[in-house]
């Protein structure tokens, strides 16, 4: 009788599936609206995958801020932030979930 051993093929397939799930669960977008020739508003949103309190690829709020700042537009000013919070259930969702964040604000010099 052969001793029971974990199958490496199955373990590799599970690792690949977990990696693909993490990659599919994280996404981001940024939208800029011009109000004048030198100013406007922006909305940046991001989603990240959480497993055992690790947010992959990075925390959603950080990704949303980075996307807005990577635009290179002058005088970015954040006016509101929204991050998903589930109250009492947050500790359960730290095990396996998806988080989202939205950052809104203005950019440029609106003038007088």
N, C-alpha and C positions, 0 to 999 in steps of 0.2 A: 504494500500500500504506500502510495506517494504521500509525503508530508504536504500539508496545505501551505501554499505561498501566495502572496498577493500577485496578481497579474500585472506586469508592468505596462502592457498595452492598455489595459483598462485605466490605470492610473494616469497615463499620458493623455488618453482621450478626455478624461475628466479635467485635467489641468488645461488642456486646449480649450475645452468648452467654457471653463471659468474665465479664461483670458479673453475669449471672444465676447462673452457676456459683459465683462468690464468695459471692453472697447465699445460695444454697442450702446451701453447705458450712459456714456458720457458724451455730451455734445454742448455746443455753445453757439450763440448768435449775437450780433450787434447791429443796431439800426441807428443811423444818424439822419436827422431832419434839419434842414437849413431854414432859419427864420429870417435872417438878414444875410448880407454878403459876407459877414465875418462872424456869425454866431448861429446857434441853434440848440437843439436838444438831442439827447441820445438815450437809448434803452439797450442794455446789455443783459443777456440772460445766459445761464449755464446750468448744466445738470451733471452730477457725478454719482458714481456707484459707491455705496458704503458696504464694507464687509468687515466685521469684527472691529468696528470703530475706525477703520482706515478708509479714507475717502480717496477714490481712484478716478482720474489721475491725480487730482488735487481737490481741495474743498471747492464746492461750487461757487461760493462767494468770492474766493480768490480768483478763480477763472473769469468770472464776470468783470471784476475790477481790472484784471490784466488785459482783457480784450478791449475794454474802453481805452485804457492808457496806451495800448499798442497802436491806436489809430494815428497818433502823432498830432492830433488836433490841439490847439493851444487852450489854456485855461479851463481844463475839465473840472467841473464842480458837481459832486454827487448831491442830489437833493432827496433821494429816497432809496431805501434798500428793503428787499423782502426776501426772506429765507424761509423755506418750509420748516415748520415746527409742528409736531403732533402732540404737544403737551406731555401728559403722563406716558404716552406710548413711545416717546423718543428712545427710552432705554431698550425697548424691544427692537426698534428699527435700527439701532446701532449694530445689530447682528448681521442683517442683510436687508438693504433697501436702496433707494435712489433719492438723492437730495437735489433740490433746485433752488436757484437764487436769481433775483432780478435786481438790477441796479439802474436807476434813472437819474438824469441830471442835465446840466447845460454845458455848453462849450463856447469858447470865443468871447469876444467883447461886444455886447449888444449896442454899445454907444449910448448916446443921450436920446 
